[in-house]
């Protein structure tokens, strides 16, 4: 068991280093002693129960995460989503349908045109395949899919999350829950009450 734990720990370590020609390498083993410069240890990237991403992809996600703003009946949105999925790019999708969503979209950098692609602090309004491919490659994302089996992107969510319940709504819900619990307790006592018990009988 101890050996298995040690092996699992070792496999979670990733290294980034450059060789003598300046080529960047990612590996799960330390670089050779002859490698110039100092290697940077990368932590494996995983979300919840998601499988860990390969080091090269994890480094891009950590430094320049991808967010896609979309809306219904938007051909460019469908094309942009298809491109990200074809390249195996981990991304978060935010849908724009309400007035509140449009306000968030405007703060993100678009006056209303969709799709909007955010890569770290960079942005691209509208879909243009060659431009998107170039931006993703410049951000360090691989051109070929590298997502591990079983990985899935988060489900699309509104750009402006719905507001939580107000204090009055919470108080009303708590009152209803307390009344329901009291009624259930009274019903249990009624069913457990002995037959022919005197009127003043108490449990």
C-alpha angles and dihedrals in degrees: 000000000000091000091051091050091050091048091051091051093050093050090054092063117095129185133205119198143149127234127220091278092054094252113148117232131193120198143150091234128066116265119260117276089247092062112113120236128012125302120236115223113224124202117230112258119229136148117215108303092350116123116253117268123236112267097252092051093041091054091054093047093049095048101034113018117193123233123182122200113203143162137199120280093020116138093192090052091054091048093048092049091049091051093052091048093047091053092044094241116168107227145161118233122210119190123217115208110121133060088254091052091053090052090055090046091053092051089049091059111272127105089211106300117126147245100043117189120199119191107180104304093339123095140191123195115209128009123284113156100211092047093049092047091051094048092049093048092047088053090057100258114146118246093224124060113267101166112134120240112275096028117132133177119240116272115264113271134189114274088231109045112225113262118257123247118289122247089257092052091048091050091049092049091049091049092051091048091051092048091049092050091049091050091049091049092050090049092051091050091048092053092047094047110116117248113260091014114163117258093252094052114136132184 
